[in-house]
Amino acid sequence: FIEAFIALLANTLARSPRFQTKKTIGEFLHIILQGEATLFRQNIQALYSIDPDTLRPAAAPTSTAKLMAAFLERIAYGTSYLDQITVVSVAEGVYLHWASSLIAEGLVPSTEPDGLDPHQKLFWLWIVPLHASPEFSDTINSIITEFNVAWEAATEGERCQARSVMAEMLDLEWAFTNDVPQGMS
């Protein structure tokens, strides 16, 4: 579903009413394209001998990944800016908190240890440079600030819709963290 998230970021960037927010989201989109998306595509191929372009069409229609992709595409193309910035800020805020907590609790080292197998290295790279770096933290905090601005400017009806979108996204995120894509276990 990374491609659907990229579409969400691109459409959120396009709809943002403030230049500084466009700049922040544009920089974040670049980070996703150069970092997370590239990391996962390379590792899916290397670790599982699966072409990442074949995963989405091959996934069961009710798989969590396919449901998440459909949700992200619906938000990217068919809802309001508030819904879009809600999903981006909440989803990435959750990842920032999670990754930072793993490091703070000593469960993941802040520097890359020697001797990691390929799976451990992928996990470490996903946590530390991608979701717990100071740059990621600054970017996500800026996006959360933009969410707060958009929230304050919204009508109660728009806020109600955003709450619904947030709940749906969190349900899907929870399901995804408890689901290992078929063929990747």
C-alpha positions in Angstrom: 0.0 0.0 0.0 3.0 2.3 -0.1 1.9 3.5 -3.6 -1.5 4.5 -2.2 0.3 6.4 0.6 2.4 8.2 -1.9 -0.8 9.2 -3.8 -2.2 10.5 -0.5 0.8 12.6 0.2 0.9 14.0 -3.3 -2.8 15.0 -3.2 -2.4 16.4 0.3 0.5 18.5 -0.9 -1.6 19.7 -3.9 -4.6 20.7 -1.7 -2.6 22.4 1.1 -3.5 26.0 1.4 -0.1 27.1 2.8 3.2 27.1 1.0 5.3 26.1 4.1 3.0 23.0 4.5 3.4 22.2 0.8 7.2 22.4 1.3 7.1 20.1 4.4 4.8 17.5 2.7 6.9 17.7 -0.5 10.1 17.0 1.5 8.3 14.2 3.4 7.1 12.7 0.0 10.7 12.7 -1.1 11.8 10.9 2.1 9.1 8.3 1.5 10.1 7.8 -2.1 13.8 7.7 -1.5 13.7 6.0 1.9 10.8 3.8 3.0 9.4 2.8 -0.4 12.8 2.1 -1.9 13.9 0.2 1.3 10.9 -2.1 1.2 10.9 -2.7 -2.5 14.6 -3.7 -2.4 14.1 -5.9 0.6 11.0 -7.7 -0.6 12.9 -8.7 -3.7 16.1 -9.6 -1.8 14.5 -11.4 1.2 11.5 -13.1 -0.3 12.4 -13.3 -4.1 9.1 -11.5 -4.8 8.7 -8.8 -7.3 7.1 -6.0 -5.3 5.0 -4.9 -8.2 3.2 -8.3 -8.1 2.2 -8.1 -4.4 -0.7 -5.8 -4.7 -2.6 -7.5 -7.5 -1.9 -10.9 -6.0 -3.1 -10.0 -2.5 -6.5 -11.4 -1.5 -9.3 -8.7 -1.8 -9.8 -8.8 2.0 -6.2 -8.7 3.0 -5.3 -6.0 5.4 -2.8 -4.5 2.9 -5.4 -4.4 0.1 -7.9 -2.8 2.5 -5.4 -0.3 3.7 -4.5 0.6 0.1 -8.2 1.1 -0.8 -8.7 3.3 2.2 -5.6 5.4 1.4 -6.7 5.8 -2.2 -10.3 6.8 -1.1 -8.8 9.5 1.2 -6.3 10.6 -1.4 -8.8 11.1 -4.2 -12.3 11.4 -2.7 -12.3 13.4 0.6 -11.4 16.7 2.1 -8.0 18.2 2.9 -8.8 17.8 6.6 -9.4 14.1 6.1 -6.1 13.8 4.2 -4.0 15.7 6.7 -5.7 13.8 9.5 -4.6 10.4 8.1 -1.1 11.6 7.4 -0.5 13.2 10.8 -2.1 10.5 12.9 -0.6 7.6 11.0 2.9 9.0 11.0 2.5 10.4 14.5 1.8 6.8 15.7 5.0 5.6 13.9 7.1 8.4 15.4 5.8 7.6 18.9 6.3 3.8 18.4 9.8 4.0 17.0 11.0 6.6 19.6 9.6 4.5 22.4 11.4 1.4 21.2 14.7 3.4 21.3 13.9 5.1 24.6 13.1 1.8 26.2 16.3 0.2 24.9 14.5 -2.3 22.8 16.2 -1.0 19.6 19.6 0.6 19.6 20.0 4.1 18.2 23.1 3.1 16.3 23.3 0.1 13.9 24.8 -2.9 15.7 27.1 -5.4 14.1 26.0 -8.9 13.0 22.4 -8.2 12.1 20.8 -10.8 9.8 18.9 -9.3 6.8 15.5 -9.3 8.6 16.9 -7.6 11.7 18.7 -5.0 9.5 15.5 -4.2 7.7 13.7 -3.8 11.0 16.5 -1.6 12.4 16.6 0.6 9.2 12.8 0.9 9.3 12.9 2.1 12.9 15.9 4.3 13.4 16.7 6.3 10.3 13.1 6.2 8.9 10.8 6.7 11.9 13.0 7.9 14.8 15.4 10.4 13.3 15.3 14.0 14.4 14.4 15.0 10.8 11.4 12.7 10.8 10.3 14.0 14.2 10.6 17.6 13.0 8.7 16.8 9.8 5.9 15.0 11.6 5.5 17.6 14.2 5.1 20.2 11.4 2.5 18.1 9.8 0.7 17.7 13.2 0.8 21.5 13.6 -0.9 21.8 10.1 -3.5 19.3 11.2 -4.3 21.5 14.2 -4.6 24.5 12.0 -6.9 22.7 9.6 -8.9 21.3 12.5 -9.5 24.7 14.0 -10.7 26.1 10.7 -13.1 23.2 10.1 -16.8 23.0 10.6 -18.2 20.5 13.1 -19.4 18.4 10.2 -15.9 18.3 8.8 -14.5 17.4 12.2 -17.0 14.6 12.6 -16.0 13.2 9.2 -12.3 13.5 10.2 -13.0 11.6 13.4 -14.6 8.8 11.5 -11.6 8.7 9.0 -9.2 8.7 12.0 -11.0 5.8 13.6 -11.0 3.8 10.3 -7.3 4.4 9.8 -6.4 3.4 13.3 -8.4 0.2 12.9 -6.6 -0.7 9.7 -3.2 0.2 11.2 -3.9 -2.0 14.2 -5.0 -4.9 11.9 -1.9 -4.4 9.7 0.5 -4.6 12.7 -1.1 -7.9 13.6 -1.0 -9.3 10.1 1.9 -10.7 8.2 1.4 -10.5 4.4 0.9 -14.0 2.9 4.2 -15.3 1.5 6.3 -13.1 3.7 6.3 -15.0 7.0 
